[in-house]
Amino acid sequence: EPARVSFAARLHDDIAFESADALVAQIERDVATTRQLLTPAS
């Protein structure tokens, strides 16, 4: 079944990471930023 996807915001350009740990740290920051962007204001 087709799905429709829309982007709320672009987080950043492509990044080359020095290590797997640096990648994991960025993913954690991206998750936190995404949660803030998608949480409705109260």
MDTraj code that builds the backbone (N, CA, C; nanometers):
import mdtraj as md
import numpy as np

residues = "GLU PRO ALA ARG VAL SER PHE ALA ALA ARG LEU HIS ASP ASP ILE ALA PHE GLU SER ALA ASP ALA LEU VAL ALA GLN ILE GLU ARG ASP VAL ALA THR THR ARG GLN LEU LEU THR PRO ALA SER".split()
xyz = np.array([
    [0.0839, -0.1165, 0.0000],
    [0.0000, 0.0000, 0.0000],
    [0.0895, 0.1243, 0.0000],
    [0.0652, 0.2185, -0.0886],
    [0.1468, 0.3402, -0.0939],
    [0.1357, 0.4210, 0.0353],
    [0.2445, 0.4858, 0.0688],
    [0.2470, 0.5743, 0.1859],
    [0.2892, 0.7133, 0.1410],
    [0.2329, 0.8121, 0.2036],
    [0.2693, 0.9507, 0.1738],
    [0.3603, 1.0007, 0.2860],
    [0.4729, 1.0593, 0.2481],
    [0.5703, 1.1101, 0.3448],
    [0.5930, 1.2575, 0.3172],
    [0.5970, 1.3373, 0.4219],
    [0.6332, 1.4782, 0.4061],
    [0.7381, 1.5119, 0.5113],
    [0.8251, 1.6050, 0.4778],
    [0.9339, 1.6430, 0.5665],
    [0.8973, 1.7708, 0.6407],
    [0.9140, 1.7693, 0.7723],
    [0.8831, 1.8866, 0.8542],
    [0.9986, 1.9856, 0.8531],
    [1.1216, 1.9343, 0.8469],
    [1.2395, 2.0217, 0.8499],
    [1.3620, 1.9418, 0.8085],
    [1.4596, 2.0125, 0.7578],
    [1.5886, 1.9497, 0.7274],
    [1.6790, 1.9731, 0.8474],
    [1.7338, 1.8668, 0.9024],
    [1.8147, 1.8808, 1.0230],
    [1.9549, 1.9326, 0.9927],
    [2.0153, 1.8804, 0.8851],
    [2.1512, 1.9228, 0.8498],
    [2.1910, 1.8591, 0.7172],
    [2.3001, 1.9082, 0.6604],
    [2.3555, 1.8480, 0.5396],
    [2.4225, 1.7152, 0.5758],
    [2.4708, 1.6445, 0.4737],
    [2.5432, 1.5198, 0.4973],
    [2.6675, 1.5477, 0.5810],
    [2.6994, 1.4549, 0.6691],
    [2.8141, 1.4692, 0.7582],
    [2.8991, 1.3429, 0.7481],
    [3.0309, 1.3602, 0.7379],
    [3.1239, 1.2475, 0.7460],
    [3.1682, 1.2356, 0.8918],
    [3.1551, 1.1179, 0.9488],
    [3.1858, 1.0990, 1.0902],
    [3.3217, 1.0338, 1.1078],
    [3.3915, 1.0782, 1.2116],
    [3.5253, 1.0265, 1.2424],
    [3.5185, 0.8852, 1.2997],
    [3.4048, 0.8520, 1.3623],
    [3.3934, 0.7216, 1.4283],
    [3.2462, 0.6835, 1.4416],
    [3.2258, 0.5578, 1.4775],
    [3.0892, 0.5116, 1.5032],
    [3.0302, 0.5847, 1.6234],
    [3.1127, 0.6137, 1.7231],
    [3.0643, 0.6866, 1.8411],
    [3.0155, 0.8258, 1.8037],
    [3.0867, 0.8925, 1.7137],
    [3.0446, 1.0258, 1.6689],
    [2.9113, 1.0171, 1.5941],
    [2.8938, 0.9133, 1.5145],
    [2.7673, 0.8919, 1.4436],
    [2.6532, 0.8700, 1.5426],
    [2.6751, 0.7852, 1.6413],
    [2.5719, 0.7574, 1.7417],
    [2.5350, 0.8847, 1.8167],
    [2.6343, 0.9660, 1.8527],
    [2.6074, 1.0913, 1.9236],
    [2.5220, 1.1845, 1.8379],
    [2.5508, 1.1915, 1.7070],
    [2.4724, 1.2778, 1.6189],
    [2.3300, 1.2257, 1.6043],
    [2.3152, 1.0957, 1.5938],
    [2.1805, 1.0377, 1.5848],
    [2.1002, 1.0734, 1.7095],
    [2.1629, 1.0653, 1.8261],
    [2.0929, 1.1014, 1.9505],
    [2.0507, 1.2477, 1.9491],
    [2.1378, 1.3367, 1.9008],
    [2.1014, 1.4784, 1.8903],
    [1.9886, 1.4974, 1.7896],
    [1.9955, 1.4260, 1.6774],
    [1.8909, 1.4368, 1.5752],
    [1.7558, 1.3897, 1.6292],
    [1.7558, 1.2826, 1.7067],
    [1.6313, 1.2329, 1.7661],
    [1.5733, 1.3381, 1.8598],
    [1.6573, 1.3982, 1.9439],
    [1.6096, 1.5013, 2.0370],
    [1.5531, 1.6211, 1.9611],
    [1.6228, 1.6642, 1.8559],
    [1.5760, 1.7774, 1.7757],
    [1.4437, 1.7445, 1.7085],
    [1.4325, 1.6251, 1.6536],
    [1.3100, 1.5834, 1.5859],
    [1.1925, 1.5799, 1.6826],
    [1.2158, 1.5301, 1.8024],
    [1.1079, 1.5278, 1.9021],
    [1.0609, 1.6688, 1.9346],
    [1.1547, 1.7624, 1.9465],
    [1.1171, 1.9015, 1.9739],
    [1.0363, 1.9597, 1.8582],
    [1.0796, 1.9314, 1.7353],
    [1.0101, 1.9854, 1.6184],
    [0.8689, 1.9295, 1.6035],
    [0.8498, 1.8044, 1.6410],
    [0.7217, 1.7382, 1.6173],
    [0.6283, 1.7393, 1.7380],
    [0.6755, 1.7896, 1.8511],
    [0.5902, 1.7986, 1.9695],
    [0.5052, 1.9245, 1.9599],
    [0.3735, 1.9091, 1.9672],
    [0.2872, 2.0280, 1.9597],
    [0.3137, 2.1232, 2.0770],
    [0.3092, 2.2513, 2.0487],
    [0.3253, 2.3518, 2.1544],
    [0.2039, 2.3469, 2.2459],
    [0.2296, 2.3632, 2.3756],
    [0.1159, 2.3580, 2.4692],
    [0.0802, 2.4946, 2.5222],
])
top = md.Topology()
chain = top.add_chain()
for i, resn in enumerate(residues, 1):
    res = top.add_residue(resn, chain, resSeq=i)
    for name in ("N", "CA", "C"):
        top.add_atom(name, md.element.get_by_symbol(name[0]), res)
traj = md.Trajectory(xyz[None], top)
